[in-house]
Amino acid sequence: MEAERVSACLGATEAAWLRKLWGIFDPTALDIPVNLCVDNQAIIYFANMDVAHTKAKHIDLKYYYIKAHVNDGTIIMWHVPSKINPADIFTKPLRADHHLELMQMLGLRRFEEVC
């Protein structure tokens, strides 16, 4: 879970920065929360939890950044199952049929179809 939390924290910092940047051009954009999609339900649980958990006390304080943004409503975390998560094509070994499904989700074509 810790590796997932690190990547979610990086995603949250980038999303918050882009939200502020977009807010310069359109101030109404600051009223819309950012959707952060993760495939680990434990991260969503810890981000929404109001009290500290004894099993999570070793986690560095900078990862509570997500929790602060979830609490103030600027970030909403969503669970995306692995079956429909297109990012899995870059991070996990997959069966050939599932790999092809995710390629179609991303709009990619097989090499044989291009040539």
C-alpha positions in Angstrom: 0.0 0.0 0.0 2.9 2.4 0.7 4.0 2.5 -3.0 0.5 3.2 -4.0 0.2 6.0 -1.5 3.5 7.5 -2.8 2.2 7.6 -6.3 -1.2 8.9 -5.2 0.5 11.7 -3.3 2.5 12.6 -6.4 -0.6 12.6 -8.5 -2.4 14.7 -5.9 0.4 17.3 -5.8 0.3 17.5 -9.6 -3.4 17.8 -9.7 -3.5 20.5 -7.1 -0.8 22.5 -9.0 -2.7 22.2 -12.3 -5.9 23.2 -10.5 -4.3 26.3 -9.2 -2.8 27.1 -12.6 -6.1 26.6 -14.4 -7.7 28.8 -11.7 -5.6 31.7 -12.9 -7.3 31.5 -16.3 -10.8 30.5 -15.0 -11.5 31.4 -11.3 -14.6 29.2 -11.3 -12.4 26.1 -11.9 -11.3 26.4 -8.2 -14.9 25.4 -7.2 -14.6 22.0 -9.0 -12.8 19.2 -7.1 -10.2 17.1 -8.8 -11.0 13.4 -9.4 -8.1 11.2 -8.4 -8.5 7.6 -9.5 -6.6 4.8 -7.7 -6.8 1.1 -7.8 -6.1 0.5 -4.1 -9.1 0.8 -1.7 -6.9 1.0 1.3 -5.6 4.4 0.2 -9.1 5.7 -0.1 -9.9 4.3 3.3 -6.9 6.0 5.0 -7.5 9.3 3.1 -11.1 9.4 4.3 -10.4 8.2 7.9 -10.7 10.9 10.6 -8.4 9.3 13.2 -4.8 8.0 12.8 -4.5 4.2 12.6 -1.7 2.4 14.5 -0.8 0.4 11.4 -0.2 3.6 9.4 1.9 5.5 11.9 5.2 4.7 10.0 4.0 6.6 7.0 5.8 9.9 6.4 3.8 13.1 7.1 4.1 14.3 3.6 1.6 11.6 2.5 -1.0 13.2 4.7 -1.2 15.8 2.0 -3.8 13.7 0.2 -5.8 13.4 3.4 -5.8 17.2 3.9 -7.1 17.8 0.3 -9.8 15.1 0.7 -11.0 16.6 3.9 -11.3 20.1 2.4 -13.0 18.8 -0.7 -10.5 19.8 -3.3 -9.7 16.1 -4.2 -12.2 13.3 -4.6 -10.7 9.8 -4.6 -12.3 7.1 -6.8 -11.6 3.4 -6.9 -11.0 2.0 -10.4 -10.9 -1.8 -10.6 -7.9 -3.4 -12.4 -10.2 -4.7 -15.1 -11.0 -1.2 -16.4 -7.8 0.6 -15.4 -5.9 1.6 -18.5 -2.8 2.5 -16.5 -2.3 -1.2 -15.7 -0.9 -1.7 -19.2 2.2 0.3 -18.1 2.7 -1.2 -14.7 1.6 -4.9 -14.6 2.1 -8.1 -16.5 -1.2 -8.9 -18.2 -2.8 -11.7 -20.2 -2.8 -11.0 -23.9 -6.5 -10.6 -24.2 -6.7 -8.1 -21.3 -3.7 -6.3 -22.7 -5.5 -5.8 -26.0 -8.7 -4.6 -24.2 -6.6 -2.0 -22.4 -4.9 -1.0 -25.6 -8.3 -0.3 -27.1 -9.3 1.8 -24.1 -6.3 3.9 -24.7 -7.0 4.2 -28.4 -3.9 2.2 -29.4 -3.7 -0.3 -32.2 -1.6 -3.4 -32.7 1.5 -3.0 -34.9 0.1 -5.4 -37.5 -3.0 -3.2 -37.9 -0.9 -0.1 -38.6 1.4 -1.6 -41.3 
